[in-house]
Amino acid sequence: MNSAKILVVEDEVKLAQFIELELKYEGYEVTVANDGLSGLSAARESHPDLIILDWMLPGLSGLELCRRLRQTGDRVPVVLLTAKDEIGDRVAGLDAGADDYVVKPFSVEELLARVRAHLRRTQEEDPDIFVFSDLSLNRRTREVFRGERAIELTAKEYDLLEYLIANPRQVLTRDRILEHVWGYDFMGDSNIIEVYVRYLRLKLEANNEKRLIQTVRSVGYVLRE
Ligand code: CA
């Protein structure tokens, strides 16, 4: 999930290096450009998943860079960095097609939170990614996250959770779950569902997160907040 490619366009070299280090520490792949024109060509060549873009840049401003990307149909999420915090400037940034902005000086936690939020939003449009509350599951990579926490599941735990998250807010009877997750020919003890739900809850609620897999007494289970 974290191997997203991020392009940082920032002319303050020290700040650019700082952001680069923080992003790399989080596991992102990072490219840096120090002026507007090289930022634009880096955006077109490396197809980043997200751009952190300074507003005031030599050559081509961040705003103009953003506008040019949008003109060519590029929908990459753009987070603008700006020292300007007047409302008129914010509107100009959004008009140019930026998705968000962070006002300098900013905390790195705030910047990282925005980055995660925008990457998550693009990932939600992926049909192989299921999101329910703060739980997300990727059917291609079989990765599961609760918030930012990666959760290791066994094959059967994963299958059960995938079935639940693919059918959110629907009460799934024990028979349906058995058939779908264990197969029609399953001859074992049907208490196996209870056992696996318990395993899943332990893993999903390891940090005292709220319960998402609810028991519907004498019927089955439902994924619901
Ligand atoms: Ca600048």
Residues whose N, C-alpha, C, O or C-beta is under 5 A from the ligand:
A	BS01	CA	D11 E12 D54 M56 L57
